Amino acid sequence: MVKLGKRHKSNRSQVERSRRYSIDEALALLKKAKAVKFDETIEIAIKLGVDVKKSDQIVRGAVSLPQGIGKTLRVIVFAKEERHQEALDAGAQEAGGQELAKKIQDGWLDFDVVIATPDMMSVVGKLGKILGPQGKMPSPKSGTVTKDISNTVKEFCAGKIEFRTDSGSNIHAPMGKRSFTDEALKENIQSFIDHIKSVKPSAARGQYILGVSLSSTMGPGIKIDAN
């Protein structure tokens, strides 16, 4: 059994487990909780009424939050040599081809997002077993397979986030930092929920959003009313 510390027990005691809070109320509770020594990330978890065993019900994509996420993402790019400088000028950490793939195969994973041009997917495809489990495999649906290297790199470096349902039909995503104002966090949260609603698969039946909760990195989950 996991032993909870005094700080975590104190924070949990302030949350009514069966209650669904408004976004404002949830943020007030998160900010009221005893802080740790770093600027915690505020995260959202959404439980969807989809069957992820069916490919036409998987929910995935990418979205730019209006207030960013308070972090500069590390982006790498797979492209032909003549486009490497374009990627680097846009803010990519590294750009390459076969040599970059070899570096990843040798164990280098110090990056957050992988972008690839369509003509490089034959190279990137061989990295599926490495990048796939980490959610870093480029995909047209998430906008990470593209010919528009410059704008795509700039968007992700600025905090554009990818999302995808996991095996339990949940979506997890960062909404910003605890140091953000409540107004900025609320704008990000509402924007993300609205976006998830807008990409409901046509094959999904019944209630789509089953539950939403907010939490800080070291804090308890707080259920919120998605409406």
C-alpha positions as CSV (number, residue, x, y, z in Angstrom):
1,M,0.0,0.0,0.0
2,V,1.3,3.5,-0.9
3,K,2.0,5.6,2.2
4,L,0.8,9.2,1.7
5,G,2.8,12.1,3.2
6,K,1.3,14.7,5.5
7,R,1.2,17.4,2.7
8,H,-0.7,15.1,0.3
9,K,-3.1,13.9,3.0
10,S,-3.8,17.6,3.8
11,N,-4.4,18.5,0.2
12,R,-6.7,15.5,-0.4
13,S,-8.8,16.3,2.7
14,Q,-9.9,19.6,1.1
15,V,-11.4,17.8,-1.9
16,E,-14.9,16.2,-1.8
17,R,-14.3,13.1,-3.9
18,S,-17.9,12.8,-5.1
19,R,-18.4,16.4,-6.0
20,R,-18.0,17.9,-9.5
21,Y,-16.5,21.4,-9.1
22,S,-16.6,24.3,-11.5
23,I,-13.3,25.2,-13.2
24,D,-13.0,28.2,-11.0
25,E,-13.6,26.2,-7.8
26,A,-11.1,23.5,-8.9
27,L,-8.4,26.1,-9.6
28,A,-9.0,27.8,-6.3
29,L,-8.5,24.4,-4.5
30,L,-5.3,23.7,-6.6
31,K,-3.8,27.1,-5.7
32,K,-4.9,26.7,-2.0
33,A,-3.0,23.3,-1.7
34,K,0.4,23.3,0.0
35,A,3.0,24.0,-2.7
36,V,6.2,22.1,-3.4
37,K,9.6,23.6,-4.3
38,F,9.0,23.7,-8.1
39,D,6.4,25.2,-10.4
40,E,4.0,22.3,-10.7
41,T,2.2,21.6,-14.0
42,I,-1.6,21.7,-14.0
43,E,-2.9,18.7,-15.9
44,I,-6.2,17.6,-17.2
45,A,-7.5,14.1,-17.6
46,I,-10.6,13.4,-19.7
47,K,-12.4,10.0,-19.7
48,L,-14.1,9.4,-23.0
49,G,-16.9,7.1,-24.0
50,V,-15.1,5.6,-27.0
51,D,-13.8,2.1,-27.8
52,V,-10.1,2.5,-28.5
53,K,-9.9,-1.0,-29.8
54,K,-11.6,0.3,-32.9
55,S,-9.4,2.5,-35.0
56,D,-12.2,4.8,-36.0
57,Q,-12.9,5.8,-32.4
58,I,-9.3,6.7,-31.4
59,V,-9.2,10.4,-30.5
60,R,-5.9,12.1,-31.3
61,G,-4.5,15.3,-32.6
62,A,-2.7,18.5,-31.7
63,V,-3.8,21.9,-30.5
64,S,-2.3,25.2,-29.5
65,L,-3.6,26.5,-26.2
66,P,-4.3,30.2,-26.1
67,Q,-2.0,30.8,-23.1
68,G,0.7,28.2,-24.0
69,I,1.9,25.7,-21.4
70,G,4.8,27.5,-19.8
71,K,7.4,25.3,-21.4
72,T,9.5,25.4,-24.5
73,L,9.2,22.0,-26.2
74,R,12.3,20.3,-27.6
75,V,11.6,19.6,-31.3
76,I,13.6,17.4,-33.7
77,V,13.0,17.2,-37.5
78,F,13.5,14.5,-40.1
79,A,13.9,16.1,-43.5
80,K,16.1,16.1,-46.5
81,E,19.5,17.8,-46.1
82,E,18.5,20.9,-48.0
83,R,15.8,21.6,-45.4
84,H,17.8,21.1,-42.3
85,Q,18.8,24.7,-41.9
86,E,15.1,25.8,-42.3
87,A,14.2,23.5,-39.4
88,L,17.0,24.8,-37.2
89,D,16.2,28.4,-38.0
90,A,12.6,27.8,-36.9
91,G,13.8,26.5,-33.5
92,A,14.4,22.8,-33.9
93,Q,16.9,21.2,-31.6
94,E,18.2,18.9,-34.3
95,A,17.5,18.1,-37.9
96,G,18.7,15.1,-39.9
97,G,17.9,11.8,-41.6
98,Q,19.6,8.4,-41.3
99,E,22.2,9.7,-38.9
100,L,19.5,11.1,-36.6
101,A,17.6,7.8,-36.7
102,K,20.8,6.0,-35.8
103,K,21.3,8.3,-32.8
104,I,17.8,7.5,-31.5
105,Q,18.3,3.8,-32.1
106,D,21.4,4.1,-29.9
107,G,19.3,5.4,-27.0
108,W,19.1,9.2,-27.4
109,L,15.6,10.4,-26.4
110,D,16.2,13.9,-25.1
111,F,13.4,15.6,-27.1
112,D,9.6,16.1,-26.8
113,V,8.3,16.2,-30.4
114,V,9.3,14.6,-33.6
115,I,8.3,16.2,-36.9
116,A,8.9,14.6,-40.3
117,T,8.4,15.5,-43.9
118,P,6.3,12.9,-45.8
119,D,9.3,11.8,-47.9
120,M,11.2,10.8,-44.7
121,M,8.6,8.5,-43.2
122,S,10.4,5.5,-44.6
123,V,13.3,6.4,-42.3
124,V,11.1,7.3,-39.3
125,G,8.9,4.3,-39.7
126,K,11.8,2.1,-38.5
127,L,11.7,3.9,-35.2
128,G,8.1,3.0,-34.5
129,K,8.9,0.6,-31.6
130,I,10.9,3.3,-29.9
131,L,8.9,6.4,-30.6
132,G,5.4,4.8,-30.5
133,P,5.2,3.8,-26.8
134,Q,6.4,7.3,-25.9
135,G,3.7,9.0,-28.0
136,K,6.4,10.7,-30.1
137,M,5.8,8.9,-33.5
138,P,5.0,11.5,-36.2
139,S,1.5,11.3,-37.6
140,P,-0.5,13.4,-40.2
141,K,-3.5,13.4,-37.7
142,S,-1.4,15.3,-35.1
143,G,0.2,17.6,-37.7
144,T,3.7,16.2,-37.2
145,V,4.0,14.8,-40.7
146,T,4.1,17.9,-42.8
147,K,5.8,19.8,-45.7
148,D,5.4,23.0,-43.8
149,I,8.5,22.6,-41.5
150,S,9.0,26.2,-40.4
151,N,5.5,27.0,-39.1
152,T,5.0,23.5,-37.6
153,V,8.3,23.7,-35.7
154,K,7.5,27.2,-34.4
155,E,4.0,26.1,-33.2
156,F,5.3,23.1,-31.3
157,C,8.3,25.1,-29.8
158,A,5.7,27.6,-28.6
159,G,3.8,24.9,-26.7
160,K,1.4,23.2,-29.2
161,I,0.5,19.9,-27.6
162,E,-0.3,16.5,-28.9
163,F,-3.0,14.3,-27.4
164,R,-4.2,10.7,-27.8
165,T,-6.5,8.3,-26.0
166,D,-4.7,5.8,-24.0
167,S,-5.7,2.1,-23.6
168,G,-8.3,3.1,-21.0
169,S,-9.9,5.7,-23.3
170,N,-8.4,8.6,-21.3
171,I,-6.7,11.7,-22.6
172,H,-4.0,13.5,-20.5
173,A,-2.6,16.9,-21.3
174,P,-0.7,19.8,-19.6
175,M,-2.7,23.0,-19.2
176,G,0.0,25.3,-17.9
177,K,1.9,26.0,-14.7
178,R,0.7,26.6,-11.2
179,S,2.2,30.1,-11.5
180,F,-0.2,31.0,-14.3
181,T,-3.1,33.2,-13.4
182,D,-6.5,31.5,-12.8
183,E,-7.8,33.4,-15.9
184,A,-5.0,32.0,-18.1
185,L,-5.5,28.4,-16.8
186,K,-9.2,28.6,-17.2
187,E,-8.9,29.8,-20.8
188,N,-6.6,26.9,-21.6
189,I,-8.8,24.3,-19.9
190,Q,-12.0,25.5,-21.6
191,S,-10.3,25.7,-25.0
192,F,-9.0,22.2,-24.6
193,I,-12.3,20.7,-23.5
194,D,-14.1,22.5,-26.4
195,H,-11.5,21.1,-28.8
196,I,-11.9,17.5,-27.6
197,K,-15.7,17.9,-28.0
198,S,-15.2,19.1,-31.5
199,V,-13.2,16.0,-32.6
200,K,-15.7,13.5,-31.4
201,P,-15.5,10.4,-33.7
202,S,-18.6,9.9,-35.8
203,A,-18.5,6.2,-34.9
204,A,-18.7,6.9,-31.1
205,R,-22.1,6.3,-29.6
206,G,-23.7,7.3,-26.3
207,Q,-22.2,9.8,-23.8
208,Y,-18.9,11.1,-25.2
209,I,-17.3,12.8,-22.2
210,L,-17.7,10.7,-19.1
211,G,-15.5,12.6,-16.7
212,V,-12.9,15.4,-16.4
213,S,-10.5,16.0,-13.6
214,L,-7.7,18.5,-12.9
215,S,-4.6,18.0,-10.8
216,S,-1.2,19.5,-10.2
217,T,1.9,17.4,-10.5
218,M,2.0,16.5,-6.8
219,G,-1.6,17.1,-6.0
220,P,-4.9,15.2,-5.8
221,G,-7.3,14.9,-8.7
222,I,-10.3,17.2,-8.6
223,K,-13.4,16.3,-10.7
224,I,-14.9,19.1,-12.7
225,D,-18.1,19.7,-14.5
226,A,-17.3,19.5,-18.2
227,N,-20.3,21.7,-19.0
